Amino acid sequence: MIKSIYILLACLFLWSCSTYKNKKNIPYTENKIEIGEGSSKQKTTSIKKSKPQEIVPYGETEEIEKPLDLKVKNIIDIAKSFNGTHYKFGGTTSAGMDCSGLVFTAFKEEEVILPRSSIEMASMGEKVNFREINKGDLVFFKTNRSKNINHVGLVVEVLPGKILFIHSTTSQGVIISSLDERYWNESFVEARRII
């Protein structure tokens, strides 16, 4: 008997979930109520309903633009979630990633598509003055005496006298470094703002 009740409750629950999927949004409307039918003067009263919250039925999606600062925060949080990941040339997953793979993956999760290499990323967005670097900006480097940009990082924090960025290094994998570290300061080329 108890088993039958549980089965009945489960069926009701599943049925109620499936009927919810088929509901459509009810648009904002004004209902008019006629008062005094049969009298010579008819009054019409309008009752305004407050606009209901937008409900997106199950299975349907609607593009909702996120505020830029929320996008930047999410991109930084995504990149930080890979902190400690090993370096892997061409990698874009937690199994291993390179510097541009980290940046590419973090931005892609927020539906911002960037080129896959650091040198191509350096042609995106707008160049930012060093004193105006902010969270979410990309910092580019020429390392190991390279003539071209060959390294990229994502700024995660701007403190007085310190700019912290996350990146993937061949020796330590994904780490957070500071632009005031001698090696990174001397290798720094430019910063660019994508968002």
LINBEL-V712478 format. One line per field, one symbol per residue. burial: + if it has 16 or more other ideal C-beta (glycine too) atoms within 10 Angstrom, else -. A space follows every 50 residues. Layout:
burial = ???
This chain:
burial = -------------------------------------------------- --------------------++-+++-++--+--+-++--++---+++++ +++++++--+---+--+++-++-----+----+-+++++++++-----++ ++++++-+----++++++----+++-+-+----+--++--++++-
